[in-house]
Amino acid sequence: MKAVLSIARGMYLELFRRKDFYVMLICMLALLSILASQRYFNVEGITRYLRDFGYTVVMLFSFLIAVIVSASQIPWEIESGTIYPLIAKPVSRLTIVTAKFFGSFMTGGAAFVAYYAVFVLFCAAQGEGFSVVLFAQAFYLGILFIAMVSAISLFFSVFMTMSAAVTIMMLVYFFVVNFGDALRKYVLGSEGIQFIFGCGIYYLLPHFDFFDMRIRLTHEWGVLPVWILVAITAYTGVYIALLIFCSSALLEKREL
Amino acid sequence: MNEAIKIEHLFHTYHTGKISTDAINDMTLSVPKGQIFGFLGPNGAGKTTTIKYLLGIFKPKRGTVAVLGGSPSEVEARQKMGYMPENAEYYKYLTPRELLRMYGGVCGLGGTELEKRIDMLLGTVDLIKESDRILKTFSKGMKQRVSFAQSLINDPDLLILDEPTGGLDPVSRKRMRESLLALKREGKTIFFSSHELSEVELISDSIAIVNRGRLLAEGKVSDIVTLKGEKQSLENYFLEIIEEAA
């Protein structure tokens, strides 16, 4: 555990000394400030727009940080030659991959916490009140989303270059968000081998829709039942554990 | 067990499309404990591939490799091993202290014991004043010294160094030489690859010369350079043996 935390801490420190995080934070502040200022011009329904847009920006920026940080870890270590002294230390590949996952997750998670805090402050400043439980649930699912994204990007980066891993991750995200529902409908309407094959793909793909609270937050729909949160947590945990295991097996086999 | 490193009948072939290149061809080598061992060869001789076997990065398909009595692919065998790569670009937004803290943690060290060791190592590599500056601002030689410090963080019994003096100025080179000799006096085994033959001659107890994956010569420096009767410089001997094998 000490090895995992040491590597993860190093990654975390690196991010907060780089400019990426601050650039996105400033962009977000600027965008939300412009949107929030519309209230003074009596634009109707601005609180909903602010929540909708703010939540999307928080998720997008945190997603980008998590993908870039996690997809760059292994390829960068190989390119810079630092993977060798790390492998020479008394740690297994599983420990290295787990540490890289935790580092990426901590970094992406910290960025998400900062962005989400800004978003909540902007929402609170509207003076219309909001459901704390609902916002807390959205926050929790956002954290799980970052963990999932970090694990998938890291998995791709074990056998791809950084740019390829980032591109594939973006494509997977785009496909799941835009065609996930269509795939589900197709699978439900199919039979035999097509059904089995379709089910395989459907359940293999990460369900990013599980974590999306945008509409619920925007329209102040009720809070999620606890069992759904528990189920999503279990799903995320199993998915991440499998990805870490597969990533370490691939790294073990890869000729560095 | 008197050997720190034992390689027996090791083979390695790289495959690029339909082309196969033998990087290591039936290599048998042993390095006794407590020695400074120079591993020499021109570019593409198989030095780095051999080092990758010693680090457990490659697992032997043909032949055997043992370090400190165990297989390097096992975590236990790497407990007392340190490695300094050639020209590694460490995490540029970390300070040397943070970097050493990270590698120390990876080796299971922590608390005041680790902090004391970090201070000691930063002193050894003469980077105390720069210990809180980020690595991005460091020169190549300074990075090389940080790299040397990280290789010693777990107080290894076996130290594997890839071109340790490359990029160092004469003063740093001398300090590195002194550090290696001090480590030897502590009973450590040092295995290093180098192109700097004069450096090798100055500090090595034994050497091995490889080319195209084959071991061409192995033994004490003094014995090797006088093999053909008259004593000559290691550089002349090295050039001669490489040309003969070509």
Contacts between the chains, C-beta under 8 A, distances in Angstrom:
chain1	res1	chain2	res2	distance
A	2	B	105	5.2
A	2	B	108	5.7
A	2	B	110	6.1
A	3	B	105	6.2
A	3	B	106	4.6
A	3	B	107	7.7
A	3	B	108	6.8
A	5	B	105	6.7
A	6	B	101	7.1
A	6	B	102	4.9
A	6	B	103	7.7
A	6	B	104	7.3
A	6	B	105	2.5
A	6	B	106	5.4
A	7	B	102	6.4
A	7	B	105	7.6
A	7	B	106	6.4
A	9	B	102	6.8
A	9	B	105	7.6
A	10	B	91	6.0
A	10	B	94	6.0
A	10	B	98	6.8
A	10	B	99	7.3
A	10	B	102	4.1
A	13	B	93	6.9
A	13	B	94	6.1
A	13	B	98	6.2
A	14	B	91	5.6
A	14	B	93	4.5
A	14	B	94	6.4
A	17	B	93	4.0
A	17	B	134	6.8
A	18	B	93	6.1
A	80	B	88	6.2
A	80	B	89	3.9
A	80	B	90	7.4
A	81	B	85	4.8
A	81	B	86	7.5
A	81	B	87	6.6
A	81	B	88	3.9
A	81	B	89	6.7
A	82	B	85	7.7
A	82	B	88	5.2
A	82	B	89	7.1
A	82	B	90	5.9
A	82	B	91	7.3
A	84	B	52	7.9
A	84	B	55	6.4
A	84	B	57	6.9
A	84	B	83	6.3
A	84	B	85	4.8
A	84	B	88	7.3
A	85	B	83	5.2
A	85	B	84	7.1
A	85	B	85	5.9
A	85	B	88	6.7
A	85	B	103	7.3
A	85	B	147	7.5
A	85	B	150	6.0
A	85	B	151	6.8
A	86	B	106	6.9
A	87	B	55	6.1
A	87	B	56	6.9
A	87	B	57	5.7
A	88	B	55	4.6
A	88	B	56	7.6
A	88	B	78	6.2
A	88	B	81	6.1
A	88	B	82	7.1
A	88	B	83	3.6
A	88	B	160	7.3
A	89	B	78	6.5
A	89	B	103	6.7
A	89	B	106	4.8
A	89	B	107	5.6
A	89	B	154	7.1
A	90	B	75	4.9
A	90	B	76	7.2
A	90	B	78	4.5
A	90	B	79	4.6
A	90	B	81	7.9
A	90	B	107	6.2
A	90	B	108	7.3
A	90	B	154	7.5
A	91	B	75	6.7
A	91	B	106	5.7
A	92	B	75	5.6
A	255	B	58	7.0
A	256	B	52	7.5
A	256	B	57	5.3
